[in-house]
């Protein structure tokens, strides 16, 4: 994957995270504060915990830091998959965000 291809796909991922936060806030009382600075989105939950998603352009990876740990994702041609075989980005973000918010959430 070229750098421009990575940036296009990674930008789409970050925009999807932001749009999911907006939708979740409209549909639930989760009250997720999402802040974007460049290639990084920080989700802040009501209890003060955070999930940080940021781009690692030189590695063509997306990194996620949550209470559950730190995770690296690469695009496999269809989806962003954990580099250690621990699943797909949005499935994991859904699980970790729900744990931190204390309620069911869905990111897509």
PyMOL commands that set and color helices and strands:
alter all, ss='L'
color gray80, all
select helices_A, chain A and resi 3-27+57-59+89-101
alter helices_A, ss='H'
color red, helices_A
select strands_A, chain A and resi 33-37+40-44+50-56+61-66+69-75+80-82
alter strands_A, ss='S'
color yellow, strands_A
deselect
rebuild
show_as cartoon
